[in-house]
Amino acid sequence: MSLSVENQLSLLRDILSEHCESCCGSKSECEQISRLARSILSNKSTDQQELLALLPGIHSYSSAGEKAADINAHITSNREQLEDWVETINSFQG
């Protein structure tokens, strides 16, 4: 059973929020973020352009995190962007 876009967004928001709040994470979380971003982008059921515009940046963040020598430094250096993404996703989820 696959997750709906709404479920995927909730999961994406939760992981990004955790990264933002704790400034730590794992490469496997970055892999999950990447999969979620790709899946939401490929699912044509959402027409929220502002939301769709975030996903390439989120995917780029997660791809860089997968390759980062120090994942926690990568997360910390992207903290402001993480906060913006979480806020934007929250605004779409009501």
N, C-alpha and C positions, 0 to 999 in steps of 0.2 A: 504494500500500500504506500503510495507516494504522499508527500505532504502538500497541502494547498499552499498557494503563494502567501496567504496570510500566516500560516504556520511557519513557513520558511522565513518570512520577515521577522516573526517573533523570535525564532531561534537565532537568526542573524543579529538582531538587536541585543539579545541576551549575551551572546558571546562578545560582541563589540563593547557592550556596557561593562562587562567583567574586565576586559582588557583595559578599558579607560579607568575604571575605579581602582584596580589593583596594580596597574602598570606591570603586569606580568602575564605570561601565557605560555602556550606550547606550540610547537610546530604543527602538531596534529590539529589544534584549534584553528591555526591559519589555513590548513588544508580544508577543514570543514567550512570556513568562511568562504574560501575560494569556490568550493563546490556549490554552496548556497547562492553566491552571487551569479555564477554561471547559469544555474538552474532558473533563477528568477528572470535573468535576462533572456533566456531562451523560451520561457513561458510567455506566450503572447497575450495572456489574459489580463495583464495590467497595462493601463494606458496612462499611468501617472508619470509624466515626463520628468518631473523633478526627482522622483524616486529612481527612475531608470537612469538618469544622469549620474547618480551617485555610484551605481554598481561598478562601472569600470575602475573608478578610484579605489573602491573597497577591494576589488579583485587584485589590483596592483599592490595595495597594502599587504594583502594576505600572501601574494606570491613572493614579495620581498621578505616577508616574515618567515616563510618556509626556508629561505636561503640565508637568513641572517645568522651571523656568527654569535650574536648576543640578542636573542629574541626580546628580552626585557628592555634593552636599550632601544631597540626598534619600536616597541610599543610606546615607550616613554616619549620618544621623539615625534610620535604621531598622535599624541594625546589630544591635542586641540582638534585635530581632524576627526578623531574618534568621537569626541563630544558632539561635534556638528552632525555627524552621521546618525548618531543615536537620537538626537533631537529631531532630525528630519524624519527618520523612520517612525518615531513616536507620533509625530504630527499626522501621519497617514493611518495610524492604527487607532486613533481616537482615544 
